[in-house]
Amino acid sequence: MFLRSLIKNELVTINYYKEGTLYKCKGHVQGLNLAEQTLSLKDQQEKILSIRLSKIMKIS
C-alpha cells in the first residue's frame, strides 16, 4: 500500500543517503523498480535521479 501511494503524480520530498551524506530532494516519482529496488525521481530541474530504496530515510 505504501509503494502504491508513491506512484501518484504528486510532489514528494525524499531524504536519502548517498556515499555517507544525507541529501534532500523534491520531485515527482517516475517509477519503481522492485527487482533492482530503486526509485526514479524527476526533480525540479527536470533531472532523473535513481535512488536505492534501502538508502531512503524519509518520504513526505
Backbone hydrogen bonds, N-H to C=O, Kabsch-Sander energy under -0.5 kcal/mol:
donor,donor_aa,acceptor,acceptor_aa,energy
5,S,1,M,-1.4
6,L,2,F,-0.7
6,L,3,L,-0.7
7,I,3,L,-0.7
7,I,4,R,-0.9
8,K,5,S,-0.6
10,E,8,K,-1.8
12,V,27,G,-3.0
14,I,25,C,-3.0
15,N,58,K,-2.8
16,Y,14,I,-0.5
16,Y,23,Y,-2.3
17,Y,55,K,-2.2
18,K,21,T,-2.4
21,T,18,K,-1.5
23,Y,16,Y,-3.4
25,C,14,I,-2.2
27,G,12,V,-2.3
28,H,42,K,-2.3
29,V,10,E,-0.6
30,Q,40,S,-3.0
31,G,40,S,-1.3
33,N,38,T,-2.8
34,L,32,L,-0.6
37,Q,33,N,-1.1
38,T,33,N,-2.0
39,L,51,I,-2.7
40,S,31,G,-2.9
41,L,39,L,-0.5
41,L,49,L,-2.8
42,K,28,H,-2.9
43,D,41,L,-0.7
43,D,47,K,-2.6
44,Q,26,K,-0.8
46,E,43,D,-1.8
49,L,41,L,-3.4
49,L,47,K,-0.6
51,I,39,L,-2.9
51,I,49,L,-0.6
53,L,37,Q,-2.5
55,K,52,R,-1.3
56,I,53,L,-1.0
57,M,15,N,-3.1
58,K,15,N,-1.6
60,S,13,T,-2.7
